[in-house]
């Protein structure tokens, strides 16, 4: 089982090796930094694209709702204007009674 002292010693040895490697090959510093930055940039870019597409989807849904409401209004107005202009039987009987 690893003790904290052993872990600390292993980490210290690893850091020493990394520092020596970077001292011998300083060009590894920007390359290593770039390799660590790429996933972060890809993640941030994906987050912003997802957010923009989500916003666009909400806008399109609202447009669809508005179009559906306009269609309902058109259908209702067409139905009310489509009713016959002739009086109903009840209205005819009222007219006949009122004339007699």
ZIWO-V730401 format. One record per pair of residues at least 6 apart in sequence whose ideal C-beta (glycine too) atoms are under 7 Angstrom apart, sorted by the first residue. I is the first residue (numbers start at 1). GAP is how many residues later the second one is. Records with the same first field share a line. If there is no record, write none. Layout:
I=GAP, GAP
This chain:
21=7
22=6, 7
